Amino acid sequence: MKLKIGIVSAEPSGDLLGAELIESLSEKFDTVEVVGVGSGPLKKYSVEKDRRELEIMGLIDPILNYSKIKAYQSRLIKKFISNDIDLFIGIDSPDFNIGIHKALKMKGIPTAHVVCPSVWAWRSGRISQFKHIDYMLYLFDFEKKYAAKVNKASFCVGHPLVRQSESFQDNKTENLICLLPGSRTSEIKSNVGIMIDSFRSFNNNKKYQAVIPCYSNENKKLVEKYIKDEKNIKATMESSMESLSKSVAAVVCSGTATLEAMLLEVPSVIVYRTNFLNFFLLRIFVKTKFIGLPNIISGKEIFKEFIQTDFSSKNIQKELNNLIANRTKILKSLKESKNKISLPNFKSFAEKFYDDCRSR
């Protein structure tokens, strides 16, 4: 049986999830063809790599760029329909992907969404949109009751980062600090300057080195503009997990990289900053006590969080000193918390979807 998949992955963490999912489907179907958008491990399927429209973040910027984003979404919908896909897989980016789910469902095309939208944190009304999704593949056990609101079935698939983290040996360099400003251009511009300033203050005795992993050559060129006069900071194209595996501490922009830090047992501080209007709206709508995945999963603050104006050089410098001084105590909490995340397993979904295809 042949399977043609349409896919939209907005960022590196989604590429990893998508690749593992497609591999599981490939074990059930004779041939698998993929069309859509992605990068990293998805590039071997000849998908589009340019996804700049998907990198627009926050609450305000998407509104300002609505026409551009909507046109891009419409083009992808037409592409999926003209390619006569058998399954659409949307990975995260629910505000973009649910519109595609809805359009394709009206054409009778099965849809699957990977990463349950964070309705448990904010905008719980989005649960009503789950009716446009046939299958929900969620990452964490606590999301089960929300993910079950889809048409057909939901699956806790765990996280590929668990297996990936196990491939890295604990080869910490005693004087290395990892700075992770994010994978999007807007995140880098917002975060990297303060990260550099805070590291410079922390490293006044020149004892430490810092590394900034970059997700693309474009990102690396941007970062290098900020560090051209820095002797103790370098940009690298190695993966964030590779850099973290060598580091004794990290400063991490809120996102999947915080999970990588927890799995690799790297004491870290989580930071987040956006424009004033985005932050004002987030304060109204966000219901969770924490923004970082490690803290949400653990139910406690294992990584200190500095948000908006609290994300300052002074605060980050102070916390880096704390991470180094209390490393042993923090490592104990990390070992306990990371066991709450399951190894990835997409086989249950692949088997269910295969059976559903045969029964049609």
C-alpha positions as CSV (number, residue, x, y, z in Angstrom):
1,M,0.0,0.0,0.0
2,K,1.3,3.4,-0.9
3,L,1.1,6.5,1.3
4,K,1.5,10.1,0.3
5,I,2.0,12.5,3.3
6,G,1.6,16.2,3.4
7,I,3.6,17.8,6.3
8,V,4.2,21.2,7.9
9,S,7.0,21.5,10.4
10,A,7.8,25.0,11.6
11,E,11.1,24.5,13.5
12,P,13.9,22.0,14.3
13,S,12.1,20.2,17.1
14,G,9.3,19.5,14.8
15,D,11.6,18.2,12.1
16,L,12.8,15.6,14.5
17,L,9.3,14.5,15.5
18,G,8.2,14.4,11.9
19,A,11.1,12.3,10.8
20,E,10.5,9.6,13.5
21,L,6.8,9.6,12.7
22,I,7.4,9.1,8.9
23,E,9.9,6.3,9.7
24,S,7.2,4.5,11.7
25,L,4.7,4.8,8.9
26,S,7.3,3.6,6.4
27,E,7.5,0.3,8.4
28,K,3.8,-0.3,7.7
29,F,3.3,1.0,4.1
30,D,5.1,-0.2,1.0
31,T,6.2,3.2,-0.2
32,V,5.9,6.6,1.5
33,E,6.1,9.9,-0.4
34,V,6.3,13.3,1.4
35,V,5.4,16.8,0.3
36,G,5.3,20.0,2.4
37,V,7.6,22.1,4.6
38,G,10.5,21.1,6.9
39,S,14.2,21.0,7.4
40,G,16.8,19.0,9.3
41,P,16.1,15.3,9.1
42,L,13.1,16.0,6.9
43,K,15.2,17.3,4.1
44,K,15.9,13.8,2.8
45,Y,12.2,13.8,1.7
46,S,12.7,16.8,-0.6
47,V,10.3,19.0,1.3
48,E,10.5,22.8,1.0
49,K,13.1,24.3,3.3
50,D,12.1,27.9,3.2
51,R,9.6,28.5,6.1
52,R,10.2,32.1,6.9
53,E,6.5,32.8,7.2
54,L,6.3,30.2,9.9
55,E,8.9,32.0,12.0
56,I,6.7,35.0,12.8
57,M,6.0,34.7,16.5
58,G,4.0,36.2,19.3
59,L,0.5,37.6,19.3
60,I,0.9,40.9,17.4
61,D,3.4,40.1,14.6
62,P,1.1,37.4,13.1
63,I,-1.7,39.9,13.0
64,L,0.5,42.4,11.3
65,N,1.6,39.8,8.8
66,Y,-1.8,38.1,8.5
67,S,-2.2,38.5,4.7
68,K,1.3,37.1,4.0
69,I,0.7,34.1,6.4
70,K,-2.7,33.4,5.0
71,A,-1.5,33.4,1.4
72,Y,1.3,31.0,2.4
73,Q,-1.2,28.7,4.1
74,S,-3.6,28.8,1.1
75,R,-0.7,27.9,-1.2
76,L,0.1,24.8,0.9
77,I,-3.5,23.7,1.1
78,K,-3.7,23.9,-2.7
79,K,-0.4,22.0,-3.0
80,F,-1.6,19.2,-0.7
81,I,-4.9,18.8,-2.6
82,S,-3.3,18.8,-6.0
83,N,-0.8,16.2,-4.8
84,D,-3.7,14.0,-3.7
85,I,-2.2,13.3,-0.3
86,D,-3.5,10.5,1.9
87,L,-2.6,12.1,5.3
88,F,-1.8,15.6,6.5
89,I,0.6,15.9,9.5
90,G,0.8,19.3,11.2
91,I,3.6,19.6,13.7
92,D,3.0,22.1,16.5
93,S,2.2,25.7,15.2
94,P,-1.5,25.1,15.8
95,D,-2.7,28.6,14.7
96,F,-1.2,27.9,11.3
97,N,-1.8,24.2,11.0
98,I,-5.4,23.9,12.3
99,G,-6.5,26.0,9.3
100,I,-4.9,23.4,7.0
101,H,-6.5,20.6,9.1
102,K,-9.9,22.2,8.6
103,A,-9.6,22.8,4.8
104,L,-8.3,19.3,4.2
105,K,-10.9,17.6,6.4
106,M,-13.6,19.2,4.2
107,K,-11.9,17.4,1.3
108,G,-12.0,14.1,3.1
109,I,-8.3,13.9,3.8
110,P,-7.3,12.4,7.2
111,T,-5.4,14.7,9.5
112,A,-2.9,14.2,12.3
113,H,-1.5,16.8,14.7
114,V,1.7,16.3,16.5
115,V,2.2,18.2,19.8
116,C,-1.0,18.9,21.6
117,P,-1.7,22.7,21.5
118,S,-1.1,24.1,25.0
119,V,-4.8,24.6,25.8
120,W,-3.9,23.6,29.4
121,A,-1.9,26.8,29.6
122,W,-3.9,29.4,27.6
123,R,-6.7,29.8,25.1
124,S,-8.6,26.7,26.3
125,G,-11.3,27.6,23.7
126,R,-9.1,26.1,21.0
127,I,-10.2,22.7,22.1
128,S,-13.3,23.2,20.0
129,Q,-11.0,23.3,16.9
130,F,-9.8,19.8,17.6
131,K,-12.9,18.6,15.7
132,H,-10.9,19.3,12.5
133,I,-8.2,16.8,13.6
134,D,-8.6,13.0,13.3
135,Y,-5.5,11.9,15.3
136,M,-3.6,13.8,18.1
137,L,-0.1,12.7,18.9
138,Y,0.8,14.3,22.3
139,L,4.1,14.2,24.0
140,F,3.4,14.2,27.8
141,D,1.1,12.1,30.0
142,F,-0.6,15.1,31.5
143,E,-2.0,16.2,28.1
144,K,-4.1,13.0,27.7
145,K,-7.5,14.5,28.7
146,Y,-7.1,17.3,26.2
147,A,-5.8,15.3,23.3
148,A,-8.8,12.9,23.5
149,K,-11.1,15.6,22.1
150,V,-10.2,14.7,18.5
151,N,-12.3,12.8,15.9
152,K,-10.7,9.4,16.0
153,A,-7.9,8.6,18.5
154,S,-5.0,10.2,20.5
155,F,-1.6,8.7,21.3
156,C,1.0,9.6,23.8
157,V,4.1,9.2,21.6
158,G,6.7,10.4,24.1
159,H,9.6,12.5,22.9
160,P,12.4,11.7,20.4
161,L,14.7,13.9,22.5
162,V,14.7,11.2,25.2
163,R,16.4,8.7,22.9
164,Q,18.6,11.3,21.3
165,S,19.8,12.5,24.7
166,E,20.9,8.9,25.5
167,S,23.3,9.0,22.6
168,F,25.4,11.7,24.2
169,Q,28.0,10.8,26.7
170,D,28.5,12.9,29.7
171,N,31.7,14.7,28.5
172,K,31.3,18.0,30.3
173,T,34.0,20.6,29.9
174,E,34.4,22.3,33.2
175,N,34.6,25.8,31.9
176,L,32.0,25.8,29.1
177,I,28.6,27.6,29.3
178,C,26.0,27.2,26.6
179,L,23.9,30.1,25.4
180,L,20.7,29.2,23.5
181,P,18.9,32.4,22.3
182,G,16.4,30.4,20.1
183,S,16.2,29.1,16.5
184,R,14.2,32.0,15.0
185,T,15.8,35.2,13.8
186,S,13.4,37.3,16.0
187,E,14.4,35.3,19.1
188,I,18.1,35.8,18.4
189,K,17.7,39.5,18.0
190,S,15.7,39.7,21.2
191,N,17.8,37.5,23.4
192,V,21.4,37.1,22.4
193,G,22.6,40.6,23.4
194,I,21.5,40.2,27.0
195,M,22.9,36.7,27.1
196,I,26.3,37.9,25.9
197,D,26.3,40.8,28.4
198,S,25.4,38.5,31.3
199,F,28.1,35.9,30.4
200,R,30.7,38.7,30.1
201,S,29.8,39.9,33.6
202,F,29.8,36.4,35.0
203,N,33.1,35.7,33.4
204,N,35.0,38.7,34.7
205,N,38.0,36.5,35.6
206,K,38.1,35.0,32.1
207,K,37.8,31.5,33.5
208,Y,34.9,30.3,31.3
209,Q,34.2,30.0,27.6
210,A,30.7,30.2,26.0
211,V,29.3,28.5,22.9
212,I,26.2,29.6,20.9
213,P,24.8,26.7,18.8
214,C,23.2,28.0,15.6
215,Y,20.5,26.2,13.6
216,S,21.4,27.6,10.2
217,N,24.2,29.5,8.4
218,E,22.0,32.5,8.4
219,N,21.6,32.4,12.1
220,K,25.3,31.9,12.6
221,K,26.1,35.0,10.6
222,L,23.7,37.0,12.7
223,V,25.1,35.7,16.0
224,E,28.7,36.4,14.8
225,K,27.8,40.1,14.4
226,Y,27.1,40.2,18.1
227,I,30.3,38.4,19.1
228,K,32.8,39.8,16.7
229,D,34.7,41.5,19.6
230,E,34.3,38.6,22.1
231,K,37.3,36.3,22.7
232,N,35.5,33.9,25.0
233,I,32.4,33.3,23.0
234,K,32.0,31.4,19.8
235,A,29.2,30.5,17.4
236,T,29.0,26.9,16.2
237,M,26.9,24.8,13.8
238,E,26.9,21.8,16.1
239,S,23.5,20.9,17.4
240,S,22.2,22.4,20.6
241,M,22.3,18.9,22.3
242,E,25.9,18.4,21.3
243,S,26.9,21.8,22.8
244,L,24.7,21.2,25.9
245,S,26.3,17.8,26.5
246,K,29.7,19.5,26.9
247,S,28.4,22.4,29.1
248,V,28.3,22.7,32.9
249,A,25.5,25.3,32.8
250,A,23.3,27.1,30.2
251,V,21.1,30.1,29.5
252,V,18.1,28.9,27.4
253,C,15.3,30.7,25.7
254,S,12.0,29.1,26.6
255,G,11.2,26.3,24.2
256,T,12.3,22.8,23.3
257,A,15.9,23.5,24.1
258,T,14.9,23.7,27.8
259,L,13.8,20.1,27.5
260,E,17.1,19.2,26.0
261,A,18.9,20.8,28.9
262,M,16.9,18.8,31.4
263,L,17.4,15.5,29.6
264,L,21.1,16.1,29.4
265,E,21.2,17.2,33.0
266,V,22.6,20.7,32.4
267,P,21.7,23.2,35.2
268,S,20.1,26.0,33.4
269,V,18.2,29.3,33.6
270,I,15.2,29.9,31.3
271,V,14.6,33.3,29.7
272,Y,11.8,34.8,27.7
273,R,11.2,38.3,26.3
274,T,8.7,39.6,23.8
275,N,7.3,43.1,22.9
276,F,5.2,44.9,25.4
277,L,1.8,44.2,23.8
278,N,2.5,40.5,23.3
279,F,3.5,40.3,27.0
280,F,0.5,42.2,28.2
281,L,-1.9,39.8,26.4
282,L,0.1,36.8,27.6
283,R,-0.3,37.9,31.2
284,I,-4.1,38.0,30.7
285,F,-4.4,34.6,29.0
286,V,-1.7,32.3,30.3
287,K,-2.8,30.2,33.2
288,T,0.3,28.2,34.1
289,K,2.6,29.1,36.9
290,F,5.7,28.4,34.7
291,I,6.6,28.9,31.1
292,G,9.5,26.4,30.8
293,L,8.6,22.8,29.9
294,P,10.9,21.3,32.5
295,N,9.1,23.2,35.3
296,I,5.7,22.4,33.9
297,I,6.4,18.7,33.6
298,S,8.0,18.6,37.1
299,G,5.4,20.7,38.7
300,K,8.1,22.8,40.4
301,E,10.8,25.3,39.5
302,I,13.9,23.2,38.7
303,F,15.1,25.9,36.4
304,K,14.7,29.5,37.5
305,E,12.7,31.6,35.0
306,F,13.4,35.3,34.1
307,I,10.7,36.8,32.0
308,Q,10.5,40.2,30.3
309,T,12.2,42.9,32.4
310,D,13.5,40.3,34.8
311,F,15.5,38.9,32.0
312,S,18.5,41.2,32.7
313,S,22.3,40.8,32.6
314,K,22.4,41.2,36.4
315,N,19.9,38.5,37.1
316,I,21.4,36.0,34.6
317,Q,24.9,36.6,36.0
318,K,23.7,36.0,39.5
319,E,21.9,32.8,38.5
320,L,24.9,31.4,36.5
321,N,26.9,31.8,39.7
322,N,24.2,29.9,41.6
323,L,24.1,27.1,39.0
324,I,27.8,26.6,39.3
325,A,27.8,26.8,43.1
326,N,24.8,24.4,43.6
327,R,25.4,22.1,40.7
328,T,25.2,18.9,42.7
329,K,21.8,19.7,44.3
330,I,20.3,20.8,40.9
331,L,21.5,17.6,39.2
332,K,19.5,15.5,41.7
333,S,16.3,17.4,40.7
334,L,17.1,16.9,37.0
335,K,17.5,13.2,37.4
336,E,14.2,12.9,39.1
337,S,12.3,15.1,36.6
338,K,13.6,13.7,33.4
339,N,12.2,10.3,34.2
340,K,8.7,11.7,33.7
341,I,9.2,11.9,29.9
342,S,8.7,8.7,27.9
343,L,10.8,7.2,25.2
344,P,9.3,7.9,21.7
345,N,6.9,5.4,20.2
346,F,5.0,6.3,17.1
347,K,4.2,2.6,16.2
348,S,0.7,2.6,17.9
349,F,-0.4,5.5,15.7
350,A,1.2,3.9,12.6
351,E,-0.6,0.7,13.2
352,K,-3.9,2.4,13.8
353,F,-3.7,4.6,10.7
354,Y,-2.7,1.6,8.6
355,D,-5.7,-0.4,9.9
356,D,-8.0,2.6,9.2
357,C,-6.7,2.9,5.7
358,R,-7.3,-0.8,5.0
359,S,-10.9,-0.6,6.4
360,R,-11.9,2.3,4.2
